Amino acid sequence: MNELLSTPIEFLKGVGPQKAQLLQKELGIFTFGDLLNTYPFRYLDRSIYHKCNQISYTDNYLQLVGTISNVKEIGSGRIKRLSARFTDDTGSVELIWFQGASWIKQSIVVGLSYQIFGKPKLISGVWTIPHPELTPIKDLTVRAGFQPFYSSTEKLNSKGLHSRGIEKLIQTIFAQHQIILPECLPENIKKDNQLISRTEAMRKIHLPQNELEIKQARLRLKFEELFYLQLEMLIRKGVRIKQIQGFRFEQAGTPMLDFYNNHLPFELTGAQKRVLKEIRKDFLTGNHMNRLLQGDVGSGKTLVALVAMLITIGNKHQAALMAPTEILASQHFETIKELLKQMPIKVGLLTGSTKKAARTLLFEELLSGEIQLLIGTHALLEDPVQFKSLGLVVIDEQHRFGVAQRAKMWRKNKIPPHILVMTATPIPRTLAMTFYGDLDVSVIDELPPGRKPIQTIHRFESHRVALFGFMRKEIALGRQIYLVYPLIKESEKLDFNNLMDGYEAISRSFPMPEYQLSIVHGKMKAEDKEYEMQRFIKGETHIMVATTVIEVGVNVPNASVMIIESAERFGLAQLHQLRGRVGRGAEKSYCVLMTGAELSKEAKKRMETMVRTTDGFEIAEVDLQLRGPGDLLGTQQSGVLDLKIADLSKDGQIVVMARNAARMLTEDDPELVKPEHQALRERVLVLLKSRPNWSTIG
């Protein structure tokens, strides 16, 4: 059977070298096995027929039975098309063909009864079915079951490899060969989760007779895909814990105790204390820590990270904090320097803007151990950055860094430093269990006392005058305001103009000297950005007009209003991050979402979600449903989850089933050495070799 599955696709009847090349390039189908693992994305029940008067706005394909009349060719030469009238006892629709007009006209018999199959479109007020399938009733063989639909491309369509063409190729495999697939899942796992065999699932996913068969096949194939992923991560995690030596930090250390007892700015929340206990426990084991710290905007993750870094320093090692932007790195530097100002701890800052002379000195002090805590951007990854003994790396806003980038931090030490990755964008449970399933997860699910909930309001452009009145009122009360414009890479010039137009409009409505404005955007030099930021932080300006460069890290307790222009152009996670820039002081804070009047269904859902809740975890779940896991993970790492049939936004229950089954299996047989697990072991070894070991790099 393995020989059949590995047979090159060009040897399948109806393919050949030319089509094989297209299938390889367009869909990654190289073998019979690849074709069988190309699953339908939906089905049509071919036992259901519609009438002409039942056609309505829909994306679905329909079947109708009737007769054809009035066949005519329209146009000439290359723009010639064929039109025909199709009629049943309730009405009629127009059939139209843009290709092969002459050949199709010859094959149609006027007055003959046909079954037609296609997707209706409303063209110039007339229901039309472009390029329908036509089958004379006399030639019709009753088709049992459901017709599958497969993804295709324009190039494949042009060679007859549309959905129907791919379906025929798969039918050919089943017709010409007895398909018996090797079974890797242990019998007890199949039984406990009510799963059919892999062979049965493959037949039912492609040739289903009813909805139950589709459901059974999908459950089996989705479970298997997610189970292997979970098993792979649990095995890697087990190997990492067993084989990779970590630093053992046996004492809390003088720096941590001094800070905790004498310099802590406020009492830690119960959630912060719980997370610190989890980190401390990791430090005591002597195993390597690989921990993900989730916490909503403003929950106090940085303070937890600082305490962990002080424990590291107290155990005679250095710590590093890596942030995705210069603004955030500088903000962390200033915050931590202020918190440690009465303690003998040397903190360094390294970004792309650090001058050469300062770099040279910093590298020397880092190598000698004089700098105990280094804060910076991607610049920390550069080869010249060498530590005397790096014991802990904290990575803030980890989704901004690709896993391969993070791997470079490991090479800074013979013994890998402990890794703590933080995110203020809560990760949906299903995504955390799959993409981050090999990390230990800590959650700060409590905000510091005294923080008031932010009121979120959605307004249209027609409310602009009222908005300006509200802004003046807040400024009169001594508050400050953020005004944020979108900046999307594909159209930086357009968005930059949008920002500048907005700045000029605000300048007219809030004139000097009564009102002072700051402006910050990505095209400014780092020192100019810093100057404008400091003016706002010191309260010298009332309104900051900015792009999303202020999305993370900016902490101005006196800022009570966040106005987001063209809010429909932002994703939920970004909107939630921006909202988190206010609500940091004792005063009531507001987030105003300004949009155009015409909103897509998804944009309406985003606005409704933001107005309804400030719970980052709930927002993350909605975001997953709207965007899918690929967009949520970001371009740097979305490809790591290469799922063919499972959908993390919809299959949360199956993720839990697969996780539980994988966990129970690895607890019982961590190295898969039992005889009944041999087939599974071989399958997992193939997977482990085929993918990089990201679990050992945070």
Secondary structure, 3 states (H helix, E strand, C coil): CHHHHCCEHHHCCCCHHHHHHHHHHHHCCCEHHHHHCCCCCEEEECCCCCCHHHCCCCCCCEEEEEEEEEEEEECCHHHCEEEEEEEECCEEEEEEECCCHHHHHHHCCCCCEEEEEECCEEECCEEEEECCEEEEHHHCCCCCCEEEECCCCHHHHHCCCCHHHHHHHHHHHHHHCCCCCCCCCCHHHHHHCCCCCHHHHHHHHHCCCCHHHHHHHHHHHHHHHHHHHHHHHHHHHHHHHHHCECCCCCCCCHHHHHHHHHHCCCCCCHHHHHHHHHHHHHHHHCECCEEEEEECCCCCHHHHHHHHHHHHHHCCCEEEEECCCHHHHHHHHHHHHHHCCCCCCCEEEECCCCCHHHHHHHHHHHHHCCCCEEEECHHHHCCCCCCCCEEEEEECCHHHCCHHHHHHHHHHCCCCCEEEEEECCCCCHHHHHHCCCCCEEEEECCCCCCCCCCEEEEEEHHHHHHHHHHHHHHHHCCCEEEEECCCCHHHHHHHHHHHHHHHHHHHHHCCCCCCCEEEECCCCCHHHHHHHHHHHHCCCCCEEEECHHHCCCCCCCCEEEEEECCHHHCCHHHHHHHHCCCCCCCCCCEEEEEECCCCCHHHHHHHHHHHHCCCHHHHHHHHHHHHHHHHHHCCCCHHHCCCCCCCCCCCHHHHHHHHHHHHHHHHHCCCCCCHHHHHHHHHHHHHHHHCCCHHHHC
